Amino acid sequence: MAEMTVLIVDDNAGVRRFLRAVIGDFATRMWDCIDGADALDAYVTHRPAIVLMDIRMPRLDGLAATRLILSADPSAKVVIVTDYDDEMLRAAARDAGACAYVTKSNLLDLAAVLLSLLP
């Protein structure tokens, strides 16, 4: 299996811890930040293979942060991880450039989604 490095972007510390636990068996390195406003700097610093991005965050939402990351690196892989199972948000995530959309109620599917994104 290829190395999997992951940046987790979520304003909820409990969710960040839970995501680390869910992917901990196969992620080789993980970093996190608490807001979309910090996501681009963290991405540029660490160059993770995959970014797990929440949508609703206080300073900069995940869709705007996804667009920023993809404008800096069009090959970036951003997976939206959110509470909202909403078709309009799914479409907005696709339009922003996200390669996948996972609801927090289906986090057991997250491992399969991430593994499918590796070369």
SULDAGI-V912081 format. One record per residue. RES is the residue in three letters. PHI is phi as a letter, one per 20 degrees, with the letter a starting at -180 (* if undefined). Layout:
BEGIN
RES PHI
RES PHI
END
This chain:
BEGIN
MET *
ALA f
GLU f
MET d
THR d
VAL c
LEU d
ILE d
VAL c
ASP b
ASP e
ASN d
ALA f
GLY f
VAL f
ARG g
ARG f
PHE f
LEU f
ARG g
ALA f
VAL f
ILE d
GLY f
ASP f
PHE c
ALA f
THR e
ARG b
MET c
TRP c
ASP b
CYS b
ILE e
ASP b
GLY g
ALA f
ASP e
ALA f
LEU f
ASP f
ALA f
TYR f
VAL f
THR f
HIS d
ARG l
PRO f
ALA f
ILE b
VAL d
LEU e
MET c
ASP f
ILE e
ARG e
MET c
PRO f
ARG e
LEU b
ASP f
GLY f
LEU f
ALA f
ALA f
THR f
ARG f
LEU f
ILE f
LEU f
SER f
ALA f
ASP b
PRO g
SER e
ALA f
LYS d
VAL d
VAL d
ILE f
VAL c
THR b
ASP f
TYR e
ASP e
ASP c
GLU f
MET f
LEU f
ARG f
ALA f
ALA f
ALA f
ARG f
ASP f
ALA f
GLY o
ALA f
CYS e
ALA a
TYR b
VAL c
THR e
LYS f
SER f
ASN c
LEU f
LEU f
ASP f
LEU f
ALA g
ALA f
VAL f
LEU f
LEU f
SER f
LEU e
LEU f
PRO f
END
